[in-house]
Amino acid sequence: MDYNMLVGHLAGHLASILTMVAYLLKDILWLRLLTILSCFAGIAFNYFVPATPLWSVIYWNLLFAAINIVQILIIIRERTGIHFSEEEKELHDTLFQNFAPFEFMKLMRVGKWLQAKQGEILATEQKPLDSVMLIYNGSVSVESNGKELARLKDGNFIGEVSFIAGGSATATVRALQPTRYIAWPKEAISRLLNRNPSMRIAMQGILSTDLTKKLMRRAPSFHAHIDLDSIYKPDK
């Protein structure tokens, strides 16, 4: 086997290995980088190994590499153009650490910062709730049948059960003091998470952790309001 043939065969194996590794990656930037390297390795294989270079295959690999290069430039521009406010930076550094900066920015773009007055109702038991909310600063009371079940403060979600399992609010939520919070419309955040599987997994983890902490400190009688089977049912 001559030198060119050896290089070609090695390039062919390298192309397959790079493609396999790329499929194992979650970060789209690294996936595209390895795909480009795989394309060039494939070009070397199709140039050196056949009796005559397979130009049609080589041209297609060049096109695939070019497409991925353009996409990488777009991703880099998106990621380097991210600027958080002080509030957003605090949230990303604490609660949303599992989100890549550009993912967190996408999440914040579909949300809205709001201020609730003392006594304002944020959710009403057994009534539709069109948003999932996060308390940034303040405190709220969680009530059912006129009785207070718990108090929530900074970093707690409101409406996560309704968001995860669907249906109406499981309790009434009332602001105990002026409370600053973020509200994400259910439809908007659902579309965003469905388009971005890694964000969906990260968000499910955050909401599940928050819900678990609440259930641990609430009275057992409140657990009956929540259908745990529907919340933790594996995705089909």
FIVO-934568 format. One record per atom (N, C-alpha, C, O): atom name; x negated, y, z. Coordinates in steps of 0.1 Angstrom, whole numbers. Example, Ala and Ser with C-alpha at 12.3 -4.5 7.8 and 13.67 -1.06 7.14 Angstrom:
   atomo       X       Y       Z
       N    -132     -57      78
      CA    -123     -45      78
       C    -132     -33      78
       O    -142     -33      85
       N    -128     -22      71
      CA    -137     -11      71
       C    -129       0      79
       O    -134      11      80
This chain:
   atomo       X       Y       Z
       N      -8     -12       0
      CA       0       0       0
       C      -9      13       0
       O     -17      14       9
       N      -7      21     -10
      CA     -15      33     -11
       C     -11      44       0
       O      -1      42       6
       N     -19      54       1
      CA     -17      64      11
       C      -3      71       9
       O       4      73      19
       N       0      75      -3
      CA      13      82      -5
       C      25      73      -1
       O      35      78       4
       N      24      60      -5
      CA      35      51      -1
       C      36      50      14
       O      48      49      19
       N      25      49      21
      CA      25      48      35
       C      32      60      42
       O      40      59      51
       N      28      72      37
      CA      34      85      42
       C      49      85      39
       O      57      89      48
       N      53      80      27
      CA      67      80      24
       C      75      71      33
       O      86      75      38
       N      70      59      36
      CA      77      50      45
       C      78      55      59
       O      88      54      65
       N      67      61      64
      CA      67      67      77
       C      77      78      78
       O      84      80      88
       N      78      86      67
      CA      87      97      67
       C     101      92      67
       O     110      98      73
       N     104      81      60
      CA     117      75      60
       C     122      71      74
       O     133      73      78
       N     112      64      81
      CA     116      60      95
       C     118      72     104
       O     127      72     112
       N     109      82     102
      CA     110      94     110
       C     124     101     108
       O     130     106     117
       N     128     102      95
      CA     141     108      92
       C     152     101     100
       O     161     108     105
       N     152      88     100
      CA     163      80     107
       C     162      83     122
       O     172      84     129
       N     150      83     128
      CA     148      85     142
       C     153      99     146
       O     160     100     156
       N     149     109     138
      CA     153     123     141
       C     169     124     140
       O     175     131     149
       N     175     118     130
      CA     189     118     129
       C     196     112     141
       O     206     117     146
       N     191     100     146
      CA     196      93     157
       C     195     102     170
       O     205     103     177
       N     183     108     172
      CA     182     116     184
       C     191     129     183
       O     196     133     193
       N     192     134     171
      CA     201     146     170
       C     215     143     174
       O     222     151     180
       N     220     131     170
      CA     234     127     174
       C     236     126     189
       O     247     126     194
       N     225     124     196
      CA     225     122     211
       C     225     135     219
       O     228     136     231
       N     222     146     212
      CA     221     159     218
       C     235     166     219
       O     243     165     210
       N     236     174     230
      CA     248     182     231
       C     247     196     227
       O     256     203     222
       N     234     201     228
      CA     232     215     224
       C     231     216     208
       O     223     210     202
       N     240     224     203
      CA     241     224     188
       C     229     230     182
       O     225     227     170
       N     221     239     189
      CA     209     245     183
       C     199     234     181
       O     193     233     170
       N     196     226     191
      CA     186     215     190
       C     191     205     180
       O     183     199     172
       N     204     202     179
      CA     209     192     170
       C     206     197     155
       O     202     189     147
       N     208     210     153
      CA     205     215     139
       C     190     215     136
       O     186     213     125
       N     182     218     146
      CA     168     218     144
       C     162     204     140
       O     155     203     131
       N     167     194     147
      CA     163     181     144
       C     169     176     131
       O     162     168     123
       N     180     181     127
      CA     186     177     114
       C     178     183     103
       O     176     177      93
       N     173     195     105
      CA     164     201      95
       C     151     193      93
       O     147     190      82
       N     145     189     104
      CA     133     181     103
       C     136     167      97
       O     128     162      89
       N     148     162     100
      CA     152     149      93
       C     153     151      78
       O     150     142      71
       N     159     162      74
      CA     160     165      60
       C     147     166      53
       O     145     160      42
       N     137     172      59
      CA     124     173      53
       C     117     160      52
       O     109     157      43
       N     119     152      63
      CA     113     138      63
       C     119     130      52
       O     113     122      45
       N     133     132      50
      CA     139     125      40
       C     135     129      26
       O     134     121      17
       N     131     142      24
      CA     126     146      12
       C     113     139       9
       O     110     135      -3
       N     104     138      19
      CA      91     132      17
       C      93     117      13
       O      86     112       4
       N     103     110      19
      CA     105      96      16
       C     110      95       2
       O     105      86      -6
       N     119     103      -2
      CA     125     102     -16
       C     115     107     -27
       O     118     105     -39
       N     105     114     -23
      CA      95     118     -32
       C      84     108     -34
       O      79     105     -46
       N      79     102     -23
      CA      67      93     -24
       C      71      78     -26
       O      63      71     -33
       N      82      73     -21
      CA      84      59     -21
       C      90      54     -34
       O      84      44     -40
       N     100      60     -40
      CA     105      55     -53
       C      94      56     -64
       O      85      64     -63
       N      96      48     -75
      CA      87      49     -86
       C      86      63     -92
       O      75      68     -95
       N      97      69     -92
      CA      98      84     -96
       C     106      91     -85
       O     116      85     -80
       N     103     103     -82
      CA     110     111     -72
       C     125     111     -75
       O     129     113     -86
       N     133     109     -64
      CA     148     110     -66
       C     152     125     -63
       O     155     129     -52
       N     151     132     -74
      CA     153     147     -73
       C     167     151     -69
       O     169     160     -61
       N     177     143     -73
      CA     191     146     -68
       C     192     145     -53
       O     198     154     -47
       N     186     135     -47
      CA     187     133     -33
       C     178     144     -26
       O     182     150     -16
       N     167     147     -32
      CA     158     158     -26
       C     165     171     -26
       O     165     179     -17
       N     172     175     -37
      CA     179     187     -38
       C     190     188     -28
       O     192     199     -22
       N     197     177     -26
      CA     208     177     -16
       C     202     179      -2
       O     208     186       7
       N     191     173       1
      CA     184     175      14
       C     180     189      16
       O     181     195      27
       N     175     195       5
      CA     171     209       6
       C     183     218       9
       O     183     228      17
       N     195     215       3
      CA     207     222       6
       C     212     221      20
       O     215     231      27
       N     211     208      25
      CA     215     206      39
       C     206     213      49
       O     211     219      58
       N     193     213      46
      CA     184     221      54
       C     186     236      54
       O     186     242      64
       N     189     241      42
      CA     192     255      41
       C     204     259      49
       O     204     270      55
       N     215     251      48
      CA     227     254      55
       C     224     254      70
       O     229     263      77
       N     217     245      75
      CA     214     244      89
       C     205     256      94
       O     206     260     105
       N     196     260      85
      CA     187     271      88
       C     196     284      90
       O     194     292      99
       N     205     286      81
      CA     214     298      82
       C     222     297      95
       O     224     307     102
       N     227     285      98
      CA     235     283     110
       C     227     286     123
       O     232     291     133
       N     214     282     123
      CA     205     284     134
       C     203     299     136
       O     203     304     147
       N     201     306     125
      CA     200     321     126
       C     212     327     132
       O     211     337     140
       N     224     322     128
      CA     236     328     134
       C     237     325     149
       O     241     334     157
       N     234     313     153
      CA     234     309     167
       C     224     317     175
       O     228     322     186
       N     212     319     170
      CA     202     327     177
       C     207     341     179
       O     205     347     189
       N     213     347     168
      CA     218     361     169
       C     229     362     180
       O     229     371     187
       N     238     352     180
      CA     248     352     190
       C     243     351     204
       O     248     358     213
       N     233     342     206
      CA     228     340     220
       C     219     351     225
       O     219     354     237
       N     212     358     216
      CA     203     369     220
       C     211     382     221
       O     206     391     227
       N     223     382     216
      CA     231     395     217
       C     241     395     229
       O     250     402     229
       N     238     386     239
      CA     247     385     250
       C     243     395     261
       O     231     395     265
       N     252     402     266
      CA     250     412     277
       C     261     411     287
       O     273     414     284
       N     258     406     299
      CA     268     405     310
       C     269     417     318
       O     259     424     320
       N     281     420     323
      CA     283     431     333
       C     278     425     346
       O     276     413     347
       N     277     433     357
      CA     273     428     370
       C     282     417     375
       O     278     407     381
       N     295     419     373
      CA     305     410     377
       C     304     396     370
       O     304     386     376
       N     302     397     357
      CA     301     385     349
       C     288     378     352
       O     288     366     353
       N     278     385     354
      CA     265     379     358
       C     266     371     371
       O     261     360     372
       N     273     377     381
      CA     275     371     393
       C     283     358     392
       O     279     347     398
       N     293     358     384
      CA     301     346     382
       C     293     335     375
       O     294     323     378
       N     286     339     364
      CA     278     329     357
       C     267     323     366
       O     264     311     364
       N     261     331     374
      CA     250     326     383
       C     255     317     394
       O     247     310     400
       N     268     318     397
      CA     273     310     408
       C     283     299     403
       O     280     287     403
       N     295     303     400
      CA     306     294     397
       C     304     287     383
       O     307     275     382
       N     299     294     373
      CA     299     289     360
       C     284     286     355
       O     281     288     344
       N     277     280     364
      CA     263     276     361
       C     262     266     350
       O     252     266     342
       N     272     257     348
      CA     272     247     338
       C     275     252     324
       O     274     244     315
       N     279     264     323
      CA     281     270     310
       C     269     277     305
       O     262     284     312
       N     265     274     292
      CA     255     282     286
       C     259     296     285
       O     271     299     284
       N     250     306     285
      CA     254     320     285
       C     263     324     273
       O     273     331     276
       N     261     318     261
      CA     270     322     250
       C     284     315     252
       O     294     321     247
       N     284     304     259
      CA     297     297     261
       C     305     306     272
       O     317     308     270
       N     298     310     282
      CA     305     318     292
       C     310     331     286
       O     321     336     290
       N     302     337     277
      CA     307     349     271
       C     320     347     263
       O     329     355     263
       N     320     336     256
      CA     333     332     249
       C     344     331     258
       O     356     335     255
       N     342     325     270
      CA     352     323     280
       C     357     337     285
       O     369     339     286
       N     348     346     287
      CA     352     359     293
       C     359     367     282
       O     367     375     286
       N     357     365     270
      CA     363     372     259
       C     378     370     259
       O     386     378     255
       N     382     358     262
      CA     397     354     262
       C     404     357     275
       O     416     356     276
       N     396     361     285
      CA     402     365     298
       C     404     380     299
       O     400     388     291
       N     411     383     310
      CA     414     398     312
       C     413     400     327
       O     418     393     336
       N     405     411     330
      CA     404     415     344
       C     416     423     349
       O     421     432     342
       N     422     419     360
      CA     434     425     366
       C     432     428     380
       O     424     423     387
       N     441     437     385
      CA     441     441     400
       C     455     439     405
       O     464     445     400
       N     456     431     416
      CA     469     429     422
       C     470     437     434
       O     461     438     442
       N     482     444     436
      CA     484     451     448
       C     488     442     460
       O     492     431     458
       N     486     447     472
      CA     490     439     484
       C     505     436     483
       O     513     445     480
       N     508     423     484
      CA     522     418     484
       C     526     414     470
       O     537     409     468
       N     518     417     460
      CA     522     413     446
       C     522     398     444
       O     513     391     449
       N     532     393     437
      CA     534     379     434
       C     526     376     421
       O     528     381     411
       N     517     366     422
      CA     509     362     411
       C     514     349     405
       O     512     346     393
       N     521     341     412
      CA     528     329     407
       C     540     326     416
       O     540     328     428
       N     550     320     410
      CA     562     317     417
       C     565     302     416
       O     565     297     405
       N     568     296     427
      CA     570     282     428
       C     581     277     418
       O     592     283     418
       N     578     267     411
      CA     588     260     402
       C     592     269     390
       O     601     267     383
       N     584     280     387
      CA     586     288     376
       C     574     287     366
       O     563     285     371
       N     576     289     353
      CA     565     288     344
       C     554     297     347
       O     556     309     351
       N     541     293     345
      CA     530     301     347
       C     522     301     334
       O     517     291     330
       N     520     313     328
      CA     514     314     315
       C     499     316     316
       O     492     317     305
       N     493     317     328
      CA     478     319     329
       C     472     311     340
       O     479     307     349
       N     459     309     339
      CA     451     303     350
       C     442     314     354
       O     436     321     346
       N     442     316     367
      CA     435     328     373
       C     424     324     382
       O     423     314     388
       N     414     334     384
      CA     403     332     393
       C     402     344     401
       O     401     356     396
       N     401     342     414
      CA     400     354     423
       C     385     358     424
       O     376     350     427
       N     383     371     420
      CA     369     376     421
       C     367     383     435
       O     356     381     441
       N     377     390     439
      CA     375     397     452
       C     389     400     458
       O     397     406     452
       N     391     394     470
      CA     404     396     477
       C     408     383     483
       O     400     374     485
       N     421     382     487
      CA     427     370     492
       C     441     369     489
       O     448     379     488
       N     446     357     488
      CA     461     355     485
       C     466     344     494
       O     458     336     500
       N     479     344     496
      CA     486     333     504
       C     493     324     494
       O     499     328     485
       N     492     311     497
      CA     498     300     489
       C     510     296     498
       O     508     291     509
       N     522     297     492
      CA     534     294     500
       C     543     284     492
       O     544     284     480
       N     551     276     500
      CA     560     267     495
       C     572     266     504
       O     571     264     516
       N     584     268     499
      CA     596     268     507
       C     596     278     518
       O     600     276     529
       N     589     290     515
      CA     589     300     525
       C     578     299     536
       O     577     307     544
       N     570     288     535
      CA     560     285     545
       C     546     287     539
       O     543     283     527
       N     537     293     546
      CA     523     294     541
       C     516     281     543
       O     515     275     553
       N     510     277     532
      CA     502     264     531
       C     487     266     532
       O     480     258     538
       N     483     277     526
      CA     468     279     526
       C     466     294     522
       O     475     301     517
       N     453     298     524
      CA     449     311     519
       C     437     309     510
       O     428     301     513
       N     437     316     499
      CA     426     315     489
       C     418     328     489
       O     424     339     491
       N     406     327     486
      CA     397     339     485
       C     388     339     473
       O     390     331     464
       N     377     347     474
      CA     368     348     462
       C     364     334     457
       O     359     326     465
       N     364     332     444
      CA     359     320     438
       C     370     309     437
       O     367     298     431
       N     382     311     442
      CA     392     301     441
       C     401     304     428
       O     403     315     424
       N     406     293     423
      CA     415     294     411
       C     429     294     415
       O     433     289     426
       N     438     300     407
      CA     452     300     409
       C     458     294     396
       O     455     299     385
       N     467     285     397
      CA     474     279     386
       C     466     268     379
       O     469     265     367
       N     456     263     385
      CA     448     252     378
       C     456     239     377
       O     454     232     367
       N     465     236     386
      CA     473     224     385
       C     482     225     373
       O     483     216     365
       N     489     237     372
      CA     498     239     361
       C     490     238     347
       O     495     234     337
       N     478     243     347
      CA     469     243     335
       C     465     229     332
       O     466     225     320
       N     460     221     341
      CA     455     208     339
       C     466     198     335
       O     466     191     326
       N     477     198     344
      CA     487     188     343
       C     499     193     335
       O     508     185     331
       N     500     206     332
      CA     512     212     326
       C     523     214     336
       O     522     210     347
       N     534     220     331
      CA     545     223     340
       C     545     236     347
       O     536     245     344
       N     554     238     357
      CA     555     250     364
       C     545     252     375
       O     538     242     378
       N     545     263     382
      CA     536     265     393
       C     541     257     405
       O     553     255     407
       N     531     251     412
      CA     535     242     423
       C     537     250     436
       O     542     244     446
       N     534     262     436
      CA     536     270     448
       C     537     285     445
       O     533     289     433
       N     541     293     454
      CA     541     308     452
       C     528     314     457
       O     524     310     468
       N     522     323     450
      CA     510     329     454
       C     512     344     455
       O     516     350     446
       N     509     349     467
      CA     511     363     470
       C     498     370     475
       O     491     364     483
       N     495     381     470
      CA     483     388     473
       C     484     394     488
       O     494     401     491
       N     474     391     496
      CA     475     396     510
       C     468     409     511
       O     470     416     521
       N     460     413     501
      CA     453     426     501
       C     451     429     486
       O     453     420     478
       N     446     441     483
      CA     443     444     469
       C     433     433     464
       O     422     431     470
       N     436     427     453
      CA     428     415     449
       C     425     417     434
       O     433     419     425
       N     412     416     431
      CA     407     417     417
       C     405     402     412
       O     399     394     419
       N     411     400     400
      CA     410     386     395
       C     409     386     380
       O     412     396     373
       N     406     374     374
      CA     406     372     360
       C     417     363     356
       O     420     353     363
       N     424     366     346
      CA     435     358     341
       C     432     353     326
       O     429     362     318
       N     433     340     324
      CA     431     335     311
       C     445     329     306
       O     450     320     312
       N     450     335     296
      CA     463     329     290
       C     460     314     287
       O     450     311     281
       N     470     306     290
      CA     468     291     288
       C     466     288     274
       O     457     280     271
       N     473     294     265
      CA     472     290     251
       C     458     294     245
       O     452     286     238
       N     454     306     249
      CA     441     310     244
       C     429     302     249
       O     420     298     242
       N     429     299     262
      CA     418     291     268
       C     419     277     263
       O     408     270     262
       N     431     271     261
      CA     432     258     256
       C     426     257     242
       O     419     247     239
       N     429     266     234
      CA     423     266     220
       C     408     267     221
       O     401     260     213
       N     403     276     229
      CA     389     277     231
       C     382     265     235
       O     372     260     229
       N     387     258     245
      CA     381     246     251
       C     383     234     241
       O     374     226     241
       N     393     234     234
      CA     395     223     224
       C     385     224     213
       O     381     214     207
       N     381     237     209
      CA     371     239     199
       C     357     236     204
       O     348     234     196
       N     355     236     217
      CA     342     235     223
       C     342     224     234
       O     344     227     245
       N     339     212     230
      CA     340     200     239
       C     331     202     251
       O     335     198     262
       N     319     207     250
      CA     310     209     261
       C     316     219     271
       O     315     217     283
       N     323     229     266
      CA     329     239     275
       C     341     233     282
       O     344     235     294
       N     348     224     275
      CA     360     217     281
       C     356     208     292
       O     362     208     303
       N     345     201     291
      CA     340     192     301
       C     336     200     313
       O     339     197     325
       N     328     211     311
      CA     323     220     322
       C     335     226     329
       O     335     227     341
       N     345     231     322
      CA     357     237     328
       C     365     227     337
       O     369     230     347
       N     366     215     331
      CA     374     205     339
       C     366     202     352
       O     373     199     362
       N     353     201     351
      CA     345     199     364
       C     347     210     374
       O     349     207     386
       N     347     222     370
      CA     349     233     379
       C     363     233     385
       O     365     235     397
       N     373     231     377
      CA     387     231     382
       C     390     219     391
       O     396     221     401
       N     384     208     387
      CA     386     196     396
       C     379     198     409
       O     385     193     420
       N     368     204     410
      CA     361     206     422
       C     369     216     431
       O     370     214     443
       N     374     226     425
      CA     382     236     432
       C     394     230     438
       O     398     232     449
       N     401     222     430
      CA     413     215     434
       C     411     205     445
       O     418     205     455
       N     400     198     444
      CA     396     188     455
       C     394     195     468
       O     398     190     479
       N     387     206     468
      CA     384     214     480
       C     397     219     487
       O     399     219     499
       N     406     223     478
      CA     419     228     483
       C     427     217     490
       O     433     218     501
       N     428     205     483
      CA     435     194     488
       C     429     189     502
       O     437     184     510
       N     416     190     503
      CA     410     186     516
       C     414     194     528
       O     414     189     539
       N     417     207     525
      CA     420     215     537
       C     434     219     538
       O     438     226     547
       N     443     214     529
      CA     457     217     530
       C     464     206     537
       O     459     195     539
       N     476     209     542
      CA     484     199     549
       C     488     188     540
       O     491     190     528
       N     489     175     545
      CA     493     164     537
       C     506     166     530
       O     509     161     520
       N     515     173     537
      CA     529     175     531
       C     528     182     517
       O     537     181     509
       N     517     190     516
      CA     517     198     503
       C     512     189     492
       O     515     192     480
       N     505     178     495
      CA     500     169     484
       C     511     163     475
       O     509     160     464
       N     523     162     481
      CA     534     157     474
       C     538     166     462
       O     545     161     453
       N     534     179     463
      CA     538     188     452
       C     529     186     440
       O     532     191     429
       N     519     178     441
      CA     509     176     430
       C     509     162     426
       O     507     153     434
       N     511     160     413
      CA     510     146     407
       C     495     144     403
       O     491     147     392
       N     488     137     412
      CA     474     135     410
       C     471     126     398
       O     461     127     391
       N     480     116     396
      CA     478     107     385
       C     478     115     372
       O     470     111     363
       N     487     125     370
      CA     487     132     357
       C     475     141     356
       O     471     144     345
       N     469     146     367
      CA     458     155     366
       C     445     147     363
       O     438     151     354
       N     443     136     369
      CA     431     128     367
       C     432     117     357
       O     423     109     355
       N     443     117     349
      CA     444     107     339
       C     434     109     328
       O     432     120     323
       N     426      98     325
      CA     416     100     315
       C     421     104     301
       O     432     100     298
       N     413     112     294
      CA     418     116     281
       C     418     104     271
       O     409      96     272
       N     428     104     263
      CA     429      93     253
       C     422      97     240
       O     422      89     231
